[in-house]
Amino acid sequence: MRRGRRPRVIVVGAGIGGLTAAVALRQVGIDVAIYERAAELRPAGTALSIMSNAVSALGTLGIDLHLDKRGRAIETFQFLTHDGRPIRTLPLKEIGDRLGAPSVNIGRAELQQALLDRLDGHPIELGATVTGFEATPDGVRVGFADGGEAHGDVLIGADGFHSVIRRQIAGPARPHEPGYVCWLAVAPLRHERLPDGAVHHYWGAGQRFGLIDIGHGRVYWWGTKNMRAAAARDWCGGKDRIARAYAGWADEVREAIRVTPAEAIVSVPARDRPFLEKWGTGPVTLLGDAAHPMLTSLGQGAGTAMEDAVVLAGSLAGATDLPQALRTYESRRRARTRRMVRTSRQLSLIEQLESPLPRRLRDAYFRWVPASVLYRQNESVLTYPAAMP
Ligand SMILES: Cc1cc2nc3c(=O)[nH]c(=O)nc-3n(C[C@H](O)[C@H](O)[C@H](O)COP(=O)(O)OP(=O)(O)OC[C@H]3O[C@@H](n4cnc5c(N)ncnc54)[C@H](O)[C@@H]3O)c2cc1C
């Protein structure tokens, strides 16, 4: 790259990670070209948790989620038995208060809009499917499915779970599928057992249900159920089978399913990948699910993508040796994301337990583990690393 010229970064993928990266890179004065395979930017009609660490990361980018209009800060986070008896409350609200950043639940479309607002009309090239890249003497060239190409100084693969950029760096690899399905939806519901700002996770036998207030009379819910990996991948059982799977569960769980239109329910298999130690080569790196896809138990896939974006922009800001700046970014992110992938798997294993005795031991552990332990474990996840002393 010529001295004094602003670097040009190609971002592949306009998901949560790619959009946040584009905002962060523009904020440090880097030119960004965003290429997205989809013909239009249409997020899934569901929701997600953006935990304190990610809210802090977004704060450094001047992104305000406008919770008065868009989502809901978490007031209480509780584990319960399948029929609604409390097991334990997690101190997420207290930790968020101490960090000055609440954990929030928000519709995916609303989060996407908050990111697009901050991009301020910056163009996104839609219908542009990247097929691969090639390093050149002065940067990198990407190829598109229609035969076109684009040149940049740096390439960020933010192209999600099935990333072609990752495949070119690391080779093909089969996903890890623990063998359960996730159903999710947003529905209109107010229920006396779900107070404002409440997050309830109900634990059954090889089956869970999350019921989450996202404000404005809406809930986000998700359910999981153990089954063979192939069955989870191809699940097409319909709303009636989901309702039957939750017969006998807490009233608010059954009510959430009952008021949800069948066509609003999305089904996805649980899956992640073995942690990848090498995210990049030369002027190319990965971010978000392309780098470190994780199971959903910690609610941190998008959150860690946001952290990546801020750290990446910080590493590239003012750098003259761009490949070296990318290696610095990767080394700053590796330990934390490796821990998130591992902890999500461990948590998922104990949350999907099916046999009665291990479930009783798990519930007893969560009932009696000292509050200070729960606080410490959650605080390290919820603290945005750049804000650590
Ligand atoms: C059931 C479920 C619940 C979840 N809940 C939470 C939660 O509560 N909190 C949380 O933080 N995370 C959660 N996650 C994880 C979160 O959704 C992901 O980690 C996050 O969306 C990853 O963002 P990304 O930008 O890296 O990838 P993606 O969102 O997958 O975006 C990748 C983008 O790249 C585009 N693309 C792909 N290939 C190409 C190509 N060849 N050329 C051009 N463009 C391409 C895609 O079209 C897409 O727009 C959940 C995930 C699931 C499945």
The ligand as an SDF file (V2000), in Angstrom:
LIG
                    3D

 53 58  0  0  0  0  0  0  0  0999 V2000
  -31.0570  -20.0410   17.1530 C   0  0  0  0  0  0  0  0  0  0  0  0
  -29.9760  -19.0100   17.2840 C   0  0  0  0  0  0  0  0  0  0  0  0
  -30.0330  -18.0930   18.3120 C   0  0  0  0  0  0  0  0  0  0  0  0
  -29.0110  -17.1600   18.4690 C   0  0  0  0  0  0  0  0  0  0  0  0
  -29.0870  -16.2560   19.4970 N   0  0  0  0  0  0  0  0  0  0  0  0
  -28.1010  -15.3670   19.6620 C   0  0  0  0  0  0  0  0  0  0  0  0
  -28.1530  -14.4240   20.7220 C   0  0  0  0  0  0  0  0  0  0  0  0
  -29.1340  -14.3830   21.4810 O   0  0  0  0  0  0  0  0  0  0  0  0
  -27.1360  -13.5500   20.8820 N   0  0  0  0  0  0  0  0  0  0  0  0
  -26.0420  -13.5710   20.0430 C   0  0  0  0  0  0  0  0  0  0  0  0
  -25.1240  -12.7550   20.2420 O   0  0  0  0  0  0  0  0  0  0  0  0
  -25.9630  -14.4490   19.0210 N   0  0  0  0  0  0  0  0  0  0  0  0
  -26.9510  -15.3350   18.8130 C   0  0  0  0  0  0  0  0  0  0  0  0
  -26.8880  -16.2260   17.7840 N   0  0  0  0  0  0  0  0  0  0  0  0
  -25.7140  -16.2330   16.9070 C   0  0  0  0  0  0  0  0  0  0  0  0
  -25.7730  -15.1210   15.8910 C   0  0  0  0  0  0  0  0  0  0  0  0
  -26.9840  -15.1760   15.1610 O   0  0  0  0  0  0  0  0  0  0  0  0
  -24.5990  -15.2350   14.9400 C   0  0  0  0  0  0  0  0  0  0  0  0
  -23.4220  -15.4570   15.6800 O   0  0  0  0  0  0  0  0  0  0  0  0
  -24.4370  -13.9690   14.1210 C   0  0  0  0  0  0  0  0  0  0  0  0
  -25.5930  -13.7190   13.3680 O   0  0  0  0  0  0  0  0  0  0  0  0
  -23.2320  -14.1080   13.2040 C   0  0  0  0  0  0  0  0  0  0  0  0
  -23.1330  -12.9530   12.4200 O   0  0  0  0  0  0  0  0  0  0  0  0
  -22.1760  -12.9530   11.1600 P   0  0  0  0  0  0  0  0  0  0  0  0
  -22.3010  -11.5930   10.5800 O   0  0  0  0  0  0  0  0  0  0  0  0
  -20.8260  -13.4490   11.5410 O   0  0  0  0  0  0  0  0  0  0  0  0
  -22.7690  -14.0630   10.1880 O   0  0  0  0  0  0  0  0  0  0  0  0
  -24.1660  -14.0540    9.4280 P   0  0  0  0  0  0  0  0  0  0  0  0
  -25.2040  -13.3750   10.2110 O   0  0  0  0  0  0  0  0  0  0  0  0
  -24.4150  -15.4610    8.9900 O   0  0  0  0  0  0  0  0  0  0  0  0
  -23.9080  -13.1510    8.1320 O   0  0  0  0  0  0  0  0  0  0  0  0
  -23.1370  -13.6140    7.0490 C   0  0  0  0  0  0  0  0  0  0  0  0
  -23.5540  -12.8130    5.8200 C   0  0  0  0  0  0  0  0  0  0  0  0
  -22.6720  -13.1520    4.7540 O   0  0  0  0  0  0  0  0  0  0  0  0
  -23.4440  -13.3650    3.5760 C   0  0  0  0  0  0  0  0  0  0  0  0
  -22.6870  -14.2960    2.7190 N   0  0  0  0  0  0  0  0  0  0  0  0
  -22.4710  -15.6130    2.9440 C   0  0  0  0  0  0  0  0  0  0  0  0
  -21.7210  -16.1300    1.9780 N   0  0  0  0  0  0  0  0  0  0  0  0
  -21.4340  -15.1120    1.1110 C   0  0  0  0  0  0  0  0  0  0  0  0
  -20.6870  -15.0390   -0.1080 C   0  0  0  0  0  0  0  0  0  0  0  0
  -20.0670  -16.1080   -0.6210 N   0  0  0  0  0  0  0  0  0  0  0  0
  -20.6010  -13.8320   -0.7400 N   0  0  0  0  0  0  0  0  0  0  0  0
  -21.2310  -12.7330   -0.2100 C   0  0  0  0  0  0  0  0  0  0  0  0
  -21.9520  -12.7610    0.9290 N   0  0  0  0  0  0  0  0  0  0  0  0
  -22.0490  -13.9440    1.5940 C   0  0  0  0  0  0  0  0  0  0  0  0
  -24.7570  -13.9610    4.0840 C   0  0  0  0  0  0  0  0  0  0  0  0
  -25.7960  -13.7940    3.1380 O   0  0  0  0  0  0  0  0  0  0  0  0
  -24.9640  -13.1400    5.3610 C   0  0  0  0  0  0  0  0  0  0  0  0
  -25.6740  -11.9460    5.1110 O   0  0  0  0  0  0  0  0  0  0  0  0
  -27.9030  -17.1550   17.5860 C   0  0  0  0  0  0  0  0  0  0  0  0
  -27.8600  -18.0730   16.5250 C   0  0  0  0  0  0  0  0  0  0  0  0
  -28.8880  -18.9910   16.3800 C   0  0  0  0  0  0  0  0  0  0  0  0
  -28.8010  -19.9830   15.2390 C   0  0  0  0  0  0  0  0  0  0  0  0
  1  2  1  0
  2  3  1  0
  2 52  2  0
  3  4  2  0
  4  5  1  0
  4 50  1  0
  5  6  2  0
  6  7  1  0
  6 13  1  0
  7  8  2  0
  7  9  1  0
  9 10  1  0
 10 11  2  0
 10 12  1  0
 12 13  2  0
 13 14  1  0
 14 15  1  0
 14 50  1  0
 15 16  1  0
 16 17  1  0
 16 18  1  0
 18 19  1  0
 18 20  1  0
 20 21  1  0
 20 22  1  0
 22 23  1  0
 23 24  1  0
 24 25  2  0
 24 26  1  0
 24 27  1  0
 27 28  1  0
 28 29  2  0
 28 30  1  0
 28 31  1  0
 31 32  1  0
 32 33  1  0
 33 34  1  0
 33 48  1  0
 34 35  1  0
 35 36  1  0
 35 46  1  0
 36 37  1  0
 36 45  1  0
 37 38  2  0
 38 39  1  0
 39 40  1  0
 39 45  2  0
 40 41  1  0
 40 42  2  0
 42 43  1  0
 43 44  2  0
 44 45  1  0
 46 47  1  0
 46 48  1  0
 48 49  1  0
 50 51  2  0
 51 52  1  0
 52 53  1  0
M  END
$$$$
